[in-house]
Amino acid sequence: MKKEEMKRIVQNYINKNDSASYAEIEWLFEQNGYDYRGELLSCSDQCEHVVFWGDWNAEAFDLLKELLQEGAVHREPAGPLRYLLDGAGMTIPIVKQKVQYKTDHWAPVVFAKGPKPEFVTSQVEAKTK
């Protein structure tokens, strides 16, 4: 299966279900005969030891990167329970705080539909007495 076709399938799945974990996306890949297996890790831009997921090839990670760049999806933190329910996880310690880790730690995330929400601020007029 070609990357563009798989990308559309992933985006449709996320739109229908509001979000998807890496484990769910792997399941989609397997159901559609998409070759995603490899030796690469997806890591945070802030700390190379914060790992989102692993054992995929460059094309599979590029597929998600394109969806992120297009604003079709965004990453949100997820609890490890989400992955346990999906029957998957990583065997490295879980990220507990925002620090520069010296060893690999897993940051469980899901891909949610749409662009990353902006923080909305509004002005409220003060009431006069």
C-alpha positions, 0 to 999 in steps of 0.5 A, spaced: 500 500 500 502 506 498 503 512 503 498 517 501 493 511 501 495 509 508 495 516 510 488 518 508 486 511 512 489 514 518 486 521 518 479 518 517 480 513 523 482 519 527 477 523 525 472 518 526 474 516 533 477 523 535 484 520 537 488 514 536 494 511 539 501 509 536 498 502 538 492 503 534 495 506 528 500 500 528 493 495 528 491 500 522 497 498 518 497 491 519 490 491 517 491 494 511 498 490 509 502 497 510 510 495 511 511 500 517 516 496 521 523 498 522 528 500 527 527 508 528 524 512 534 520 518 534 523 522 540 521 529 542 524 535 539 525 538 546 529 532 549 532 526 545 531 521 550 523 522 551 521 517 546 514 517 543 514 510 540 519 506 536 520 500 531 517 503 525 521 505 519 522 512 516 516 512 511 511 510 517 513 516 521 513 521 515 506 519 514 504 522 521 509 527 521 505 530 515 499 529 518 502 533 524 505 539 519 498 539 515 494 541 522 490 534 520 492 532 527 496 534 533 499 530 539 496 530 546 499 526 552 495 520 554 496 515 560 499 509 560 492 505 561 490 507 554 496 503 551 495 497 556 487 497 553 490 497 546 495 491 548 501 495 547 506 499 551 514 501 551 519 497 556 522 503 558 521 508 564 515 513 563 516 520 563 514 523 570 516 531 569 519 536 564 526 535 565 532 533 560 533 526 561 539 522 560 536 515 559 530 514 554 523 515 557 517 513 554 511 519 553 505 516 551 501 520 547 495 520 542 494 523 535 487 527 536 483 530 530 485 537 528 490 542 529 493 543 536 488 548 540 490 555 541 490 557 548 484 562 548 484 568 552 478 573 553 478 580 556 472 580 561 470 587 563 470 589 571 463 590 574 463 597 577 459 597 584 
